[in-house]
Amino acid sequence: MHAIDVTPKVWDRLQSVRRDGACFCCGQFTTAERAALQIYGPVARRDLGPLTIAQIGQSLDGRVATASGDARDVSGPEGLAHLHRLRALVDGVIIGVKTALHDNPRLTVRLCSGDNPARIVIDPRGRLPDDAPVLKPCGARRIIIQAVDRERSAGVEVLRLTAANGRLDPQQILTGLHGMGLNSLLVEGGGLTITGFLEAGLLDRLQVSIAPLIIGAGPQGLTTMTPVQTLSQALRPETRVFGLGSDIVFDCAFGDMAVSANTPMHRPPLVSAAC
């Protein structure tokens, strides 16, 4: 397991990777600082094409909330900071309407420096009220993906797609968002939304953050619609383990991303981002 240390020097480099295409693989860093660059660097990169990453926080027994629905303190303080760093490094954050209605998230960057990402809600039937916290202006784009003909408040963009059996196709969602200029995307919740992208083979990375608590009952993190019958059929992504202090993160890479994410940058860093 790799312990990470996100020092100001590390975060400045990651911001340069995101903004300028700087290199994150060279320079003078401690072992823990370099581990931080390894977990966040692939998310910050823009030279590898579109990226879809999902992150889920859960307990030791795989729960994301209590039976009553309390999910506020599943992740420890470092786990929450980790989530905000991911938000700061992507173009947009995706959640399902159930998460938007139940948790009232803001999806803003508050526990680190960085710009707020576009806030994206998958809402096939147009259930999300216009005064939901996630739709309040904060300088970032607000996008609703829906299948109904419903007008939204001024400033809220609508991506209209066709639903099948009440659900929107994850591939069409990504294609539509890429067409809107959002290529680096974080699928933040809930578990069913993340599973939809996972089962469609559309996740480049999945990060599972585990906090040291046992809830005992309540909703589980990831439950697929088509469970495997034997362990030989199970997904086995390339995985690295990082220690955040209060939480442990399993960083899983799928397909080409498993090979390419930590390869050298395709172009040299700009002069402003010294290596």
C-alpha positions in Angstrom: 0.0 0.0 0.0 1.2 3.5 -0.9 0.7 6.3 1.6 0.1 9.6 -0.2 1.0 13.2 0.8 -0.8 15.9 -1.2 1.5 18.8 -0.4 1.1 22.2 -2.0 4.0 21.3 -4.3 2.2 18.2 -5.5 -1.2 20.0 -5.9 0.4 22.8 -7.9 2.0 20.2 -10.2 -1.4 18.4 -10.7 -3.0 21.7 -11.5 -0.3 22.2 -14.1 -0.9 18.8 -15.5 -4.6 19.5 -15.9 -4.2 23.1 -17.2 -1.0 23.0 -19.2 -0.2 19.4 -20.0 2.8 19.4 -17.6 4.6 16.2 -16.7 3.8 14.5 -13.4 6.4 11.7 -13.6 9.6 13.7 -13.0 11.0 16.1 -10.4 12.1 15.9 -6.8 9.4 14.5 -4.7 9.2 12.3 -1.6 7.9 8.8 -1.8 4.5 9.8 -0.4 4.3 12.8 -2.7 5.1 10.7 -5.7 2.3 8.2 -4.7 -0.1 11.2 -4.7 1.0 12.1 -8.2 0.4 8.5 -9.2 -3.2 8.3 -8.0 -4.2 11.8 -9.2 -1.9 12.2 -12.3 -4.0 9.9 -14.6 -7.1 11.9 -13.7 -5.4 15.3 -14.4 -4.1 14.3 -17.8 -5.8 15.5 -20.9 -3.5 14.0 -23.6 -5.0 10.5 -23.5 -8.4 11.5 -24.7 -11.8 11.3 -22.9 -11.7 9.8 -19.4 -14.6 8.4 -17.3 -13.8 7.7 -13.7 -16.1 6.6 -10.9 -15.6 7.0 -7.2 -17.5 5.4 -4.4 -17.0 5.6 -0.6 -18.1 2.7 1.5 -17.7 1.0 4.9 -15.7 -2.2 5.6 -18.8 -4.2 5.1 -19.5 -2.6 1.7 -22.3 -0.2 2.8 -22.7 3.3 1.5 -25.4 4.4 4.0 -27.3 3.2 7.0 -30.7 1.4 6.6 -32.3 4.8 7.3 -30.3 6.4 4.5 -27.7 8.4 6.5 -24.6 8.5 4.3 -23.0 11.8 5.5 -20.1 10.3 7.4 -19.3 7.1 5.5 -16.0 8.5 4.3 -13.5 9.9 6.8 -12.0 13.4 6.4 -9.2 12.4 4.1 -11.7 10.4 2.0 -13.8 13.5 1.6 -10.8 15.6 0.7 -9.9 12.9 -1.9 -13.3 13.2 -3.5 -13.0 17.0 -3.7 -9.6 16.7 -5.4 -11.1 14.4 -8.0 -13.8 17.0 -8.6 -11.2 19.7 -9.1 -9.4 17.6 -11.7 -12.3 16.7 -14.0 -14.5 18.7 -16.4 -17.8 17.5 -15.0 -19.3 15.4 -12.2 -22.3 13.0 -12.9 -24.9 11.9 -10.4 -28.2 10.2 -10.6 -31.5 12.0 -9.7 -32.0 9.7 -6.6 -28.7 10.9 -5.2 -29.6 14.5 -6.0 -32.9 14.2 -4.3 -31.8 12.3 -1.2 -28.4 13.7 -0.4 -28.8 17.3 -1.6 -25.2 17.5 -2.8 -23.6 20.7 -4.1 -20.8 18.9 -6.1 -18.5 21.9 -5.6 -14.8 22.0 -4.7 -14.4 23.1 -1.1 -11.7 21.0 0.6 -8.9 21.9 -1.9 -8.1 24.7 -4.3 -9.4 24.4 -7.8 -12.4 25.2 -10.1 -15.8 23.8 -9.6 -16.7 21.1 -12.3 -19.8 21.1 -14.4 -22.6 19.6 -12.3 -24.5 17.0 -14.2 -27.7 15.2 -13.1 -29.2 12.2 -14.9 -33.0 12.8 -14.5 -34.9 10.8 -17.1 -38.4 11.8 -15.9 -37.6 15.4 -14.9 -38.1 14.9 -11.2 -35.4 17.2 -9.9 -36.9 20.6 -8.7 -35.4 23.7 -10.0 -34.4 24.9 -6.5 -32.2 21.8 -5.8 -28.8 22.7 -4.3 -27.0 21.1 -7.2 -28.7 23.6 -9.6 -27.8 26.7 -7.7 -25.5 29.0 -9.6 -21.8 28.8 -8.6 -20.0 29.8 -11.8 -19.9 26.3 -13.1 -22.1 24.7 -15.8 -25.3 23.0 -14.7 -26.6 20.2 -16.9 -29.7 18.0 -16.7 -29.9 14.9 -18.8 -33.6 14.0 -19.3 -36.0 12.2 -21.6 -39.0 14.5 -21.1 -39.9 17.9 -22.6 -39.4 20.0 -19.5 -38.0 23.5 -19.4 -35.4 24.3 -16.9 -34.4 27.5 -15.1 -32.3 30.1 -17.0 -28.6 29.0 -17.2 -29.4 25.3 -16.8 -28.5 23.3 -19.9 -30.6 20.3 -21.0 -29.3 17.3 -22.8 -32.4 15.5 -24.2 -32.1 11.8 -24.8 -34.5 8.9 -25.4 -35.2 6.6 -22.5 -35.6 2.8 -22.8 -37.6 1.2 -20.0 -37.3 4.4 -18.0 -33.5 4.4 -18.2 -31.0 6.5 -20.3 -28.2 4.7 -22.1 -24.8 5.4 -20.6 -23.1 5.5 -23.9 -25.5 8.1 -25.2 -24.9 10.1 -22.1 -21.1 10.1 -22.6 -21.4 10.9 -26.3 -23.7 13.8 -25.6 -21.5 15.2 -22.8 -18.4 14.9 -25.0 -20.3 16.9 -27.7 -20.8 19.6 -25.1 -17.0 19.8 -24.5 -16.9 17.7 -21.3 -14.4 14.9 -21.8 -13.0 14.2 -18.4 -16.0 13.0 -16.2 -16.4 11.7 -12.7 -19.4 9.5 -12.0 -19.9 10.2 -8.3 -23.1 8.3 -7.4 -25.1 6.6 -6.6 -24.2 3.0 -6.7 -26.8 2.2 -9.4 -25.5 5.0 -11.6 -21.9 3.9 -11.3 -22.9 0.2 -11.9 -24.7 1.3 -15.1 -21.4 2.7 -16.5 -19.4 -0.2 -15.2 -21.6 -2.9 -16.8 -21.6 -1.0 -20.1 -17.8 -1.2 -20.1 -17.5 2.6 -20.1 -15.4 3.2 -17.0 -11.7 3.8 -17.5 -11.1 3.9 -13.8 -13.0 3.0 -10.6 -11.8 4.2 -7.2 -13.3 2.5 -4.2 -12.7 4.4 -0.9 -13.1 2.2 2.2 -13.5 3.8 5.7 -12.8 1.7 8.8 -16.4 1.4 10.1 -19.0 -1.4 10.1 -22.6 -0.3 9.5 -24.2 -3.8 9.5 -27.2 -3.0 7.3 -28.1 -0.6 4.5 -27.6 -0.2 0.8 -24.5 -1.8 -0.7 -22.0 0.1 -2.9 -22.0 -1.8 -6.2 -24.6 -4.4 -7.1 -24.6 -5.3 -10.8 -27.8 -6.2 -12.7 -26.1 -9.3 -14.2 -24.0 -10.9 -11.4 -21.4 -13.5 -12.5 -22.0 -17.1 -11.7 -18.4 -18.1 -11.1 -15.4 -16.2 -9.8 -13.6 -16.9 -13.1 -16.1 -14.5 -14.7 -15.5 -11.7 -12.3 -13.9 -8.4 -13.4 -10.3 -8.2 -12.3 -9.0 -4.7 -13.1 -5.4 -3.7 -12.6 -5.4 -2.3 -9.1 -3.2 -0.2 -6.8 -3.9 0.5 -3.1 -3.3 3.9 -1.6 -3.5 5.0 2.1 -5.2 8.4 2.7 -4.9 8.3 6.5 -8.6 8.0 7.4 -9.5 5.8 4.4 -7.9 3.3 1.9 -8.5 3.7 -1.8 -8.5 0.9 -4.3 -7.6 2.5 -7.6 -8.8 0.2 -10.5 -8.0 0.7 -14.1 -9.8 -1.0 -17.0 -8.7 -1.7 -20.6 -6.2 0.6 -22.3 -6.2 2.9 -19.3 -4.4 0.2 -17.2 -1.5 0.4 -19.6 -1.4 4.0 -20.7 -2.2 6.2 -17.7 1.3 6.2 -16.2 3.2 6.2 -19.4 5.2 9.4 -20.2 3.2 12.4 -21.6 2.8 12.5 -25.3 4.1 16.0 -25.5 6.6 17.9 -23.4 5.4 20.2 -20.6 5.0 23.8 -21.2 7.8 26.1 -20.1 5.5 27.4 -17.2 5.3 23.9 -15.7 8.9 23.1 -14.7 9.7 19.4 -14.1 
